[in-house]
Amino acid sequence: MKKTFIAFFILLIFCGAVFFIGWTQLRVEPDSCGIVVTKLNGASEKPIQPGEFYWNWEFLLPTNAQLITFKVTPANLTKTTSGSLPSGQVYSSIYSSPNNFDYSFTISMTLSVSPEQIASMYKAGKISDNTTLTEYLNTCGDTICQLVANFYLKKLKDNPYLPIESYRRDEIVNSIRAYNEIPEVDIYQLALVSSKVPDYNLYDKMKKNYMESPVITNNNLLEKNDNSSKFESNSQKEDSELKQTEVVGEI
């Protein structure tokens, strides 16, 4: 009876150890998720999440499986993009204007990636650990900031008198369509922190004056005259060659 009890106790300890080794959920911290990667089956399609029971037999084989964890807390980013309107500095220099038509936008945003998307991104090779996930979100922030800047510049060009602060987050998010370039990332918060906008009215006037200036017109005429001269020269050359051919024919 005593031996039976000891054997049963040892078996119970063994089963408990097996169960504990395969109980993957215990290895994932709150606000995190995990991806099981095994030598036999590769990366799991379903992420491991706290609060849900997971047991993986792959961990029973030594060195066969590993658990890669990722933080799923939203990333708060502040990004700035700047530049100048096309040929803005040229127009400012020609007309001695202090306005060089520079622009700058600082955008704050909150980005998030779901555990399911993290699993998909890992299988696609876009991320390999939590560090690369952070770098990926940072790059996505740069992309979103540029898309938002393009949105503001287009709106300013269409209506220079409407303040860009009047545009709401939903309108901006729907217009920039960031999901086309970064479908895995969700934009939870988007706000304009600061901005420097170009004077589109002045820019359009300078551009129009520049395009209609006598210098540009004369250059176009010179270019046409030059092309005409080249055409006449080629015609004269062809006539000369033709006459020489006729003379040779008569001889």
Steps between C-alpha positions, in 0.01 A plus 500: 500500500783733588680426172182565306457834670861596425464398137178698470665802664795484258262466206305801625817707525603394150162591352508832681846576363390410146193717534702791639763481225236517229290768672612783272266767633702538822797634305313795351485820705198733509480746206700253293448214259718211396582309184597134532777411257595133462754314292232257387210729410649850478312801640150460637220688327311561824667733753525414868310754711463545877167385642459221244611142566774364274681170521761407241646152483794630291667628818531142623773437242833650612618801292205454263292804586545858614257775593561850357308770687383838371357801679150589379473832683427790262801702382482876557705683237567861406631553147604807302529543125609812314581622153436775245254548216641419153734780381393708802854609578554594135196725495598657833849574370383653171240725661704570818226365723568407864251216460681190372182288513631250753260280694522290813251274680539329837251219555432295811349156453418178679557180302410146590537151356274212602645165613358337186677755282822446692480127426436573132788751482737254665414226249547752217848590629416866571593468869711256699474622859366784711787731395422463130130554578587832664714597201220405263247718685749786500537472121122487465484823700727670244279377217179620667653839580593552133153392385339746741733778378400427140135516606547843662694638202229388258229659715700822526540513125126446446394747769781712652259683731372194689716422810645152493405457867137477387547159343394214726689180569249273326509709183879493494526126569244418231673728248860389545406130477802387696363146499605470135868526599490369858188283535620340824500824700198668661500877559326573831601861550618768257551867582679803358751628757650790306528617142658751265299541181602669172314796351337334201347824370839669479655183362246478217549868412880467485473181298264665251721811468806282450337288229373814320822699541677633184808298586310176476322615182826608337664172593216314336532717186876450492450128532253505211734716287789271579296198392398685181864585423599139548219394268605752231864397533408134457285588197785696338736214564261251339458732193878526463543124517222457244667744254833320536329172419343651185838628377659160547211348309557732202870415484 
